[in-house]
Amino acid sequence: MEGAVSALLCRTSDRTAVTAEGARALAEAIADRIGVEARLIGTPGEPADTRFDDDLRDARGCLLEAGGQIEDALRDGRFPVLISSDCSICITTLPAVARAHPDAWFLWLDAHPDFNAPDTTQSGFLGGMCLAAACGVWDAGLDAGVIDPARVVMCGIRDVDAGERVLVETNGLGLVESPSQLAGLLAGRKVFVHLDLDVLDPRHMPGLLWPVDGGFSDGGLRTLLAEVAEAADVVGIQVTDFPAPALARRVATIVEPVLP
């Protein structure tokens, strides 16, 4: 299957400018690796420490474009690889996958669940609330649809707000403590991978915006992805929070096992 590699450069809820450059570099490195041309979408906006409601209004077009990239690739029978500055894109991308593959599962590799709601968020950061919106816990107003939280499997989570933990538990998301269990759990299923690079230990990925000690090593994450790719039918991947353009080829090597 041919890959469709896109970098979303326009601002969603970016709080620093470097992640847009990281998205560009990583998309180009992955595209080079699989022999296609990367598509660069939009231009970087001015980063700001804004609240979720402002970002939803100002970045509406960019967020909808993210879902459109996934939808277009899947409709054309291609394997979507979408790179973005932060996880807010999942509000539209995950429902786009569900429309194309109603039986798809979602592997959430991230140091954070991003499952806050307007009444639990401490920061007001859209990127910390986006998966909850994609699962219909709160309405982001984008009319993008929602996914079944029971089809979300999380791994690498280690920084969870108190109210957020309650939402994760009451909405039935799967939380896998041992990475070695993932392949068996996802065996034979269609799986879309969400990879926030802060799932890596910050010793292995400098400059992370939201670093949390105790994550994967490069080799550990590559092994996990290889095991999932062997057991499941991976239908696409999105990668977020890449702050170090100089390390793009290294990260492209890490994700290679799930690429087409």
C-alpha positions in Angstrom: 0.0 0.0 0.0 1.3 3.5 -0.8 1.8 5.9 2.0 0.4 9.5 2.1 2.6 11.6 4.3 1.5 15.0 5.5 2.8 17.6 7.9 0.3 20.0 9.5 2.2 23.2 9.9 -0.8 25.5 10.7 -1.4 26.2 14.4 -3.8 24.1 16.4 -2.9 24.8 20.0 0.9 25.2 19.7 2.7 26.9 22.5 6.1 27.0 20.8 7.2 27.5 17.2 9.7 24.6 17.1 7.2 21.8 16.8 6.0 23.1 13.4 9.6 22.8 12.1 9.8 19.4 13.8 6.7 18.3 12.0 8.1 19.4 8.6 11.4 17.7 9.2 9.9 14.4 10.4 7.4 14.2 7.6 10.1 14.7 5.0 12.3 12.1 6.7 9.5 9.5 6.7 8.4 10.4 3.2 12.0 9.9 2.0 12.2 6.6 3.8 9.1 5.1 2.1 9.7 6.8 -1.3 6.9 9.4 -1.5 6.7 13.2 -1.4 5.6 14.8 1.8 2.7 17.2 1.7 3.1 20.4 3.8 -0.1 21.9 4.9 -0.5 25.5 6.0 1.9 27.9 7.5 3.0 28.1 11.1 0.9 30.5 13.2 2.1 32.5 16.2 2.4 30.2 19.2 0.5 31.4 22.3 -0.5 30.2 25.8 -4.2 30.3 24.9 -7.2 28.4 26.3 -9.1 25.6 24.5 -12.1 27.7 23.5 -9.9 30.3 21.8 -7.9 27.6 20.0 -11.1 25.8 18.9 -12.3 29.0 17.3 -9.0 30.2 15.8 -7.7 26.8 14.6 -11.0 25.4 13.4 -9.9 25.2 9.7 -6.6 23.6 10.6 -8.2 21.0 12.8 -10.7 20.1 10.2 -7.9 19.9 7.6 -6.2 17.3 9.8 -9.3 15.1 9.7 -9.6 15.7 5.9 -6.0 14.5 5.3 -6.8 11.2 7.0 -10.1 10.8 5.3 -8.7 11.5 1.8 -5.9 9.0 2.2 -8.1 6.2 3.5 -10.7 6.9 0.8 -8.0 6.6 -1.9 -6.7 3.3 -0.4 -3.5 4.9 0.9 -1.8 4.6 4.3 -2.0 7.9 6.1 1.0 9.3 8.0 0.1 12.6 9.6 2.7 14.7 11.6 1.5 17.6 13.7 2.8 19.8 16.5 0.4 18.5 19.2 -2.4 16.0 19.9 -5.3 18.4 19.3 -5.7 16.9 15.8 -7.2 13.7 17.2 -10.5 15.5 17.7 -11.0 15.2 13.9 -8.5 12.5 12.8 -9.8 9.6 15.0 -13.4 10.0 13.9 -12.2 10.1 10.3 -10.6 6.7 10.8 -13.8 5.4 12.4 -15.9 6.5 9.5 -13.6 4.7 7.1 -13.1 1.7 9.4 -16.0 1.3 11.8 -14.2 -1.7 13.4 -10.9 0.1 13.9 -9.2 0.3 17.3 -6.9 3.1 18.4 -3.5 2.7 20.1 -2.8 5.7 22.2 1.0 5.9 22.9 1.5 9.0 25.0 2.8 10.1 28.5 -0.7 11.7 29.0 -4.2 10.5 28.4 -5.3 13.9 27.1 -8.7 13.1 28.6 -9.6 16.2 30.5 -12.9 18.0 30.0 -13.7 21.7 30.5 -14.7 21.1 34.1 -11.5 19.1 35.0 -8.7 20.8 33.1 -6.2 22.6 35.2 -4.4 24.2 32.3 -7.1 24.9 29.8 -4.8 23.4 27.1 -6.7 21.9 24.2 -4.0 19.3 23.7 -4.7 17.9 27.1 -8.5 17.6 26.4 -8.6 16.3 22.8 -9.0 12.6 23.2 -12.0 13.2 25.6 -13.5 15.3 22.8 -12.9 12.6 20.2 -14.7 10.2 22.5 -17.7 12.4 23.0 -17.1 13.3 26.6 -17.4 17.0 25.7 -18.4 18.8 22.6 -15.6 20.6 20.8 -18.1 22.0 18.3 -16.4 20.7 15.1 -19.1 18.3 14.1 -16.4 15.7 13.3 -18.1 12.7 15.0 -16.9 10.7 17.9 -15.2 7.3 18.5 -16.1 4.5 21.0 -13.8 5.0 24.0 -13.9 1.2 24.5 -11.9 0.9 21.3 -9.0 3.0 22.7 -6.0 1.2 24.2 -3.5 3.4 26.1 0.1 2.5 26.8 3.0 4.6 28.2 0.6 6.8 30.3 2.3 8.1 33.4 1.1 11.7 34.1 -2.6 11.9 34.8 -4.7 14.6 36.5 -7.0 13.5 39.3 -10.2 14.4 37.5 -8.9 13.1 34.3 -8.2 9.7 35.9 -11.9 9.5 36.9 -13.0 10.2 33.3 -10.6 7.6 31.9 -11.9 4.9 34.3 -15.6 5.8 33.9 -15.5 5.9 30.1 -14.0 2.4 29.8 -10.7 3.1 28.0 -8.1 0.3 28.1 -5.0 1.1 30.0 -2.1 -1.4 29.4 0.7 -1.3 31.9 2.9 -3.9 30.2 3.8 -3.2 26.6 4.4 -6.9 26.0 0.6 -7.4 26.3 -0.3 -5.0 23.4 0.3 -7.4 20.5 -1.9 -10.0 21.9 -4.7 -7.6 22.8 -4.7 -6.0 19.3 -4.0 -9.2 17.3 -6.1 -9.5 14.2 -7.6 -6.0 14.6 -7.4 -2.9 12.4 -5.4 -0.4 14.4 -4.7 3.3 14.0 -1.7 4.5 16.0 -1.5 7.8 17.8 2.1 8.4 18.9 3.0 11.4 21.0 6.8 11.4 21.2 6.6 12.3 24.9 5.9 8.6 25.4 9.7 8.4 25.1 11.8 9.0 28.2 13.1 12.6 28.0 16.7 11.2 28.2 16.1 9.8 24.7 14.2 12.7 23.2 15.5 16.2 24.1 13.3 19.2 24.0 10.0 17.6 24.7 7.3 20.1 25.6 5.7 17.9 28.2 8.5 15.6 29.4 7.8 12.9 31.9 10.4 10.6 33.3 10.1 6.8 32.9 9.1 6.4 29.3 10.3 4.2 26.5 13.8 4.0 25.0 14.2 4.3 21.3 14.7 0.6 21.0 11.8 -0.2 23.3 9.3 1.9 21.3 10.5 0.5 18.0 10.1 -3.1 19.3 6.6 -2.3 20.6 5.6 -0.9 17.2 7.1 -3.9 15.4 5.2 -6.3 17.6 1.9 -4.5 17.0 2.6 -4.3 13.2 3.2 -8.1 13.2 0.0 -8.9 15.1 -2.5 -6.3 13.9 -3.5 -4.6 10.6 -2.2 -1.1 11.1 -4.2 1.3 9.0 -2.4 4.6 9.7 -0.4 6.6 12.2 -0.2 10.2 13.4 2.9 11.5 15.3 2.9 14.6 17.5 5.2 16.6 19.8 8.4 16.4 17.8 10.6 19.3 18.8 14.0 18.4 17.4 14.3 18.6 13.6 17.9 17.3 13.8 16.6 14.0 15.1 14.0 13.4 12.3 15.8 10.5 10.7 16.2 8.8 14.1 12.5 9.1 14.8 11.7 7.8 11.2 13.7 4.7 12.1 11.7 4.2 15.3 8.3 4.3 13.5 9.5 2.3 10.5 7.9 -1.0 11.6 4.4 0.4 11.1 5.0 2.2 7.9 3.8 0.8 4.6 
